[in-house]
């Protein structure tokens, strides 16, 4: 009925569960000790410096938007992909076929 493998499995499971419970308890206690430390104190900000930027965004969002980083890289990647696709045989033959149909008739 009850085999040795089952007993060993249950013992390993009990040891693992105990280990995890102890680690959880250690972390919980360490967290409660940290909560006794001084909390972050908020500081007021000067909104007068932000007001011109906010008004600029309200007037023209696209002009006020910062250019995304890597824009040149993305454009170069698109250009390279476009050139690669144009060189494919399917598109080269298709262009010559259209040219023949329009002038051949």
N, C-alpha and C positions, 0 to 999 in steps of 0.2 A: 504494500500500500504506500507507505511513505519511504521513499528511497533516500540514499545518502546524498545524491545530487541535489534533490529538493532541499534537504537540510542545509547544504553548503550554499545554495542559491539564496535561501532565506537569511542565512547569517551574513552573506556579503551585502544583501539588500539592507539589512538592519545597520550594518557598519556604515554603509554609504549614506543612509538617511540620517544617522547620528552625526556624521561628519558635516553634512550639509546644514543641519540644524545648528550645530555649533558655529560654523562660519557665518550663518545668517545672524545669529545672536551677537557675535563679535562685531559685525558691521553695524547692527542696530545700536549697540552700545557706543561704538565709536562715533556714530552720527549724532547721538544725543549729546555727547561731549562737545562736539563741534558747534552744536546749536547754542551753546553757552557763550561762544565767542561773539565779539561785537559784530553787529549787522552792518551792512553797507548803508551809508547815510547819503540820501539824495541831495544833489546840489541844484540850485536853480540855474537856468540858462538864460542868456540874453537873447531874446527873440528879435531885437532890433537888427541884429546881424542877418537873421534869416528872412526878414520881411521883404527885402528887394528880390531875393531869389524866388520866394513864393509868388510875388506879384508877376515876375517874369514867366514863371510856369503857367500862371493863370492866363496871361496874355497869349502866349504861344508855346504850347507844350512841346512841339517838335523841335523848335529852335532852341529851347532851354535844355532839351535832353542831351545828355553826354553821349558822345560817340562810343559805341561799344568797342571793347578791346579786341584786337585780333581781326578787325574788319578787313584789313588788307589781305591777311592770310585766307579768310573765307572767300574773298573776291578772287584771289589767285587760284584757289581750289576749284571754284566754279568755272573759271576760264579754262583751266586745264581739262576739266571734265567735258566742257563744251567742245574743245578741240579734239579730244579723243573720240567723242561720239561722231563728230563730223567726218573723221577719218575712217569710220567703219564702212565696210563694203556695201552694206545694205543702203546706206544713205547716199553713197556715191553713185551707185547704179540707179537708184530711184530718181536722182536729179537728172541723169542722162536720159532715162526713159521718159520723163516728163518733157524734156526738151525735144525728143524725137517725135512724140505724139503731137505736140503743138505745132511743129514745123513740117512734119511729114505729111499731114493731111491736106 
